[in-house]
Amino acid sequence: MSKSRGLTIILFTVILLLAGCSGSAPTDISTPEPTLTATAAETTTAANGTVEVHYINVGQSVSTLVVGPTGETMLIDTGHFTDDGEYVLQYLQRHNIDRIDHLVVSHNDADHIGGNAAIIEYYETEASGIGAIYDPGIAASTKTYEGYLDAVEEHDVTLYETREGDSIQFEGVDTQVLGPPEPYLDNDGRNENSIVLKFTHGETSFLLTGDAEDDQEAYLVDEYGDQLQATVLKAGHHGSSSSNSGELLSAVQPKAVVISSAYDSQYGHPTDEVLQRLHDRSIPAYWTATHGDIVLVSDGAGVSVRTQQAAPTDPLAIRDGEPVEPGTSGTVVERNRLDASPVTTQTETVATDGGTTPTADSLQIAAINADAEGDDRENLNDEYVAFENVGDESLDLSGWTVEDEAGRTYTFANGYTLGAGETVTLHTGSGTDSDTDLYWGSGSPIWNNGGDTVIVRNSDGDTVRQETYE
């Protein structure tokens, strides 16, 4: 990708004046050359190396760092205006990020561009610079926006107006720009014309929709349908109920959702409505407010989920986690691994050696420990259900679920197989999954000490095992 300098402005002079920007504006407008068709057909290529996606804990704001397999970097949004991107800059410095090859502005609200000016100033004067900036091209009449454009002009940084179908050449990562469309949606509203990005690395993918709301989400679903499928979705608009619609979730079918908002968000983010939608679809949620910084590492075959702090991932229990203050430093630890198998999975195991096909009858409930030692809430991992494969062959549990009478659901990851004669224990709390121990990720007890029912369903939703205890 060209690293040419010379301010390439994205906005007409009249818009700059509305924003109160000082200095004369160049008259040329540059855009990256489009490489996608209107359908943005997805192609999966072999993956080399790893891709890291860092969801930085910036409170009621958002900032995402992507590091490609060759070390190329992309920073999407820079945090809130109230701290001038301090948390973001500290994070980048702690991780020795010496250059930002691509700075993407999802949209020009002050809680997304708050650190733009400071980060441009730092990287252009004390580090190795900013390669280019990508902006949807809709101005804001705020001092934060004015300061951002002043910094762009002062340091002569290349600035592209970026729309659906444009190209961002990110080495080793297939990067698709799915929004905003031409013409803009919803009377040029900033949220509804966010830059929408999908990153694909091997069989894994990440979808970021900025603050897209009803209209842009509906546009994405209508335009792309199941091409939106992604391993991980960053919740739109901080988990607002005006975003993250059921239609979008059904199209994306994520294995996990990452939410960036404050623990005590004045807007109630993430909203109960969105959390219920995620719960109903058995989608685990990782929240920067309780998990801290969240780093997802893709090797092309799956995604390692790493967080600063262990916390509930059941959407209806995420508020049970302890808050992590923005800017808190600390090592991230692997909590889970998301398999990248296609959403539609094969539910029959074909015997290749002339033997019999394993059946659901092979899975037995070996033990139920509903009453953990001491206070259940303080010892969640001592509340568990153990399952045993009593058959002679491995049993593929991809997409199978475990439920209680209240409908709370755990879903086995795609690709999870229980070997013949082996036992696996499903603990209620959080931990690192292994061949013998899995973790529900709940912040509160699941199994009623006074009696409950364990219900196991296969990936088709058929009940294959049900056991009631008193």
N, C-alpha and C positions, 0 to 999 in steps of 0.2 A: 504494500500500500504506500502511496506517495506521502511523504512527510513535508510537502511543500508549505511554505509560509505565505504570508500575505493575507490580510483579513478578507475572508470571503463571506459577506454578510448575508443573512437569510431573510431580512425584513425590509420592507419599503421604508423610505425616509419618514413618511407620515406616521408609521407605527412607532418608529424610534422616538419621534417627537412626543407621541402620546405617553411613552414610557419615561420621558424626561431624560433621555440619554444625551450626554454632552458630546461635542465634537461633530465633525462632518461625517456623513455616511457614504460609503462607496455605493455606486449605482448598480453593480453587477450582482447577480444572484446565482449561486452555484448549488448543484445537487449532485449526489453520487449517481453514477450511471446505474439504471435498473438492471437487475439480472434475473428477476422472478417474473413469471407470468402471472396473470390475474388469479390463477388458482393456487399459486405457490406450492406446487406439488413437491412433496418431501421425498428426498432420497437419502437412504442410509448407506454410509460408507464405512469401511473398516476404520477402527479407531487406533491411533497411535498415542501412547502416553496417557496422561490424565488431564481432566479439566476440573478446576476448582471453582465453585460458586460460593462466595462469602456473603451471607446476609448479616450486615453489621447492625449491632444493637444501638440504635440512635433514638430510642424513645418514640414519641409520636411523630415519626418521620420514616424515611426509608433511604437506604444506600446499599447498593449491591456491587461487589467486586467480582469480576470473572478473570481467572488466570488460565490461559490456554496451555496446551502441551509444550509449546516452544517458549513459554514465558511471556508471550504477548498479553497485554492487560486491557481490560475494559472496565470503566467505572460508570455505573448507571445511577444517577442522582447522588446528592451530596449532603443530605440531612437538612435540618431545620435552620431558619434564619436566626433564631434566638441564640444559637451557639456558634454561628458562622462556620459550621462544618468542623468544629474542633474535634468531635469524636471520630469523624471520618478520617481526618488528617492524622490523628494519633494512631488510628488503626493501620493506615497505610504505612506510616513510618515504622511501627512495630513489626510489620511484615516485610520490611525492606523493599517496598515498591518504589523504585527509583524513577519510573516513567509511567505515564498514563497514555497508552497508544490511542485509545478511543474513550472519549468522555461523552456519554449519552445523557441527554436531558429528556426524561420521559414527558414532562410538560412543565410549564413555567410557574407553577405555584411555589410560594415561598418555602413550604416545608419539603420541597424536592430540590430546590436550587440554592438552599441556604448557604452551602459551603462553596459554591462555584467560584466566586471571586477569590476567596482565600486559597483554594486549591490551585487555581490557575496561577495566582501570584507565587505560591510556593514552588510549583513544579517548573515554572518558567524562569525563576531566579535562583533557586537553590538546588534543583534536581535536574533531571534530563528532559523535561518538557512535556507538553501535551501534543499528541500526534494530530488529532482533529476532534472537533466537537460536532455532535449530531443533535439537532433541535427540531421539534415539529413545526416551529414557525409562527406560533400564536403568542403575541406579546402579553405582558402583564404590566399594569400601571403601579408598580411597587418599587421602592428603593432597592430592594434585594435584586430585582430584575435589572434595574438600572446599573447597579454595581457590577453585576455579571457581565453585561455588555461592555461596560467601560473597561473591565479587565481583559476581555477578548480583544478590544481595539488597542489597548495599551501594549499588549504583548504580541499583537499581530498573529493571533492563532486562527488557523483555518476553521471556518464554521459552515456547516452544511445544513440547509433545510432538508429534512428527511421525511419521506412519505412511504406508504405501502409500496413494496416492490423494489425499493432502493437497495443498494448493496453496501454492506459493511464487511470488508475483507479482513476476517479474523483468522489468522493462520491456525489450521488444525481443527477449527470449529465451524460447522455449517451454521451460518447465521442468517435467519430470515427476518425481514422487516414486514410485519403484517398490519401495521397501522402507523399513522392515521391515513385514511383514504383521501383521494382527490375526487370531488371536492370534499372539504371538511364536513363533519357531521354536526348536527344540533346547533346551528347558528354559531359555529366556530368556538363552542365551549372548550375550555382547556382540558378538563378531565376526559371528556368524550372524544378527544383527539390526541390521546396519549400515543407515544411511540410504543408499539407492541413488538416484542422480540421473542423469537424461538431459537434456542440453541440446541443443536443435535450433535452428539458425540457417540459414534457407534450406534448401539441400540438404545441409548439413553437420551433424554431430552428435557429441556427446561423452558417453561413458558412464563414470561413476565408481561403483565398487561397494564402497568402503570396504575393510574386512577380511573381506568375505563369503567363506565357505568352502564346503565341499561341499554342505551342506544348502540354504543360501540361493541358491547358484548354480543348483542343481537346481530350486529353486522358481521362480527367475526364468525359466529355460528353459521349464519346464512352463507357466508362467502367460502368458508373453509371446512365446515363440518368436522368429520373425524380426522382431518389433517391437523387439527389442534391437539390431538392426543399427545400427552407428555408425561414423563415420569414424575416430574415435580411442577407444581403450579405455585407461583407467588400470589397470594391472595390480593385481589384488586382492591385499591382504595383502603388499605389498612384493615380489611375485613369488614368494610361497610356493607349494610344490607342492600344498598343501591347497586352493589357489585356482587360478583361471585354467585350469579344466578344458577338455578338448578339446570337450566339449559346449557350453560357454559360448562358446568361440572360434568354433565353427561357427555359432552363432546370431548372434553380434555381427558376424563377418566384418570386423574392423577393417582399415583401411589402414595403421595404425601402432599400437604399444602404447608407453605411457610407464611407466617403472618408477621408483619412488622408494624407494631404500634406500642404505645405506652401502657404500662401495667394499670395505671389509673386514668386511662384515656378520657378526656372530657367529652368525647364524642361516643363513648361506649364501645369503642373498637377493641376487639372484634365483637360484632353484635351477636346476641343470642340466636337470632334468625339464621345467620350464616353458620354458626357453630352447629346448629341443629341440622342444617343441610349436609354438613360434612359428616356428622354422626350418622345420619340416616344412610349414608353411602359407605360407612366404615372407612373413612379417609382419616388417617392420623394427621394431627396438626402440630407443627413446631412453631413456637411463639417466641420472638426475640425478647419479650418482656420477662419470660420465665426460663427460657433455655439460654439466654444470653446470645453471644455471637454464634451463628449457625454456619457451619462449613460443610458443603456437600461435595464429595469427590467422586467423579465418574471415571471409571476405567474403560468405559464403552460397553461393558457387559452388565454393570450394575452401579448403584450409587451408595457410597458409604455416607451415613448421616452422623455428623460429629457436632457436639454442642458443648458449651462451657459448663452447663449445669444439667443434671438429670431432672426431668420434670414430666408431668403427665402429658400424654399425646392424645388421649381420648378427648375429642373436641368439647364434650360437655364437662370435662374435669380440668381443663387447662388453667382455670383461675385458682385451682388448688395449689399450684406451684408457687414457690417462693420467688419474689421479684429479683431481677438482676439490674442494678443501676446501669444506665448507659455509660459507656466509656470504661467499664470494668474490664481489666485485663485478666487473662487466664487461659490455660491450655484447653483446647477442645478435645473431647474424648468420644470415640465411636460409640453410638447408642443403638444403631440399627443399620441394616443394609437393605436397600430397595432393589428388588430384582427387576430386570428390564424385559422380561418375557412379554410377548404380545398380550393385549388385553383379553382377546379370545383365546382360551387355553384348551388343550386337549384333555378331556376328562377320562378317557379310557386308556388303560395301559395295555399296549399290544405285546403279547409274549412272543419273543423271537427265537426261543429255544424249544418250542413244542410244548412248553409247560402251560399251566393255567394262568389266567389273568388275575392279578390281585383284585379283591373286591372290598367294598366298604365294610363288610363284616369283619375284616381283619383288624379294624381299629376298635380297641376296647378302652373303656375308662378304667384305669388301673387304681387311681386314688383321688379322693376329694378331701382337701383340708380347708374347710370354710372358716374355721376359727383359729386365726393366727395366734401365736404365743404373745401374751401381753395385750397391749392396745392394738387392735387390728390396723388402725390408721397409721400407726407408727411402725408397723412391721408388715407392710403390704406384700412383701415377697415371700412371707411364710403362709400366705393364703394362695392356694394353687389347686390346679387340676392336672393330673398326670395321665397321659395317654400311652397305650402300648400297641404296637403292631404285632399281633399274634400269628400273622400269616407267614408264608414261606418266601415271599418276595417283597421288595420295597413298595411302599405306598406313596404315591404322589398326592400331597395335600394342598397343592396350589389352589388358592381361592376358596378353600374350605373355611367355614366359620364356626366359632363357638359362641353360644349365646346363653344368657340367664333368662329367668322368667320376665324380667323387666325389659328385655329386648336389647340390652347392652351387648355389643358384638366385638369379637376379635376375629381378624382375618389372617389366615396363614399366608405368608408371602409366596408369590409365584416362584416356582422352582424348589419349594421346600419339600423334601422327601424324608419319610421315616422308614429306616431300614427294617428288614425282617428281624423280629425279636427285640427291637429297640424300643426304648421308652423316652418320651419327651415330657417335661414338666412346664406347664404354662403358669407363670407367676403373675399375680395381679399388678405389681408395681413396675418399676423401670429398671433396666439393666441392659447389658450387651447380649444379644441373642447368640446362642451356640447350638451345636447339634443336639444337645441334651436339655437345654433350658431356653425358654422363650419368655418374653415379657409383654404383658398387655399394655403397659404404659399408663394405667389409670392412677389418678391421684387419690382415689377413695376405694373402699372395699367393693368388690363385685358380688361375692357369694354371701347370701343371707345365712347367718349362723343358725337361725331357727328353721331353716328348710328352704330349698330352692330346687331348680331343675337345670341340669346341664344339657344343652341341645347342640348337637353337631350336625351341620349341613354340608353337603358337597358343593362344588362350584356351580352346580345347576340349581341350587337352592333346595334340594331334596333332603329331608331329615334322614340321617343314616345312623344316629345314635342319640338316645334320650334317656337320661337317668335322673330320677328324683330322689333327694335325700331329705331326711327330717332332723 
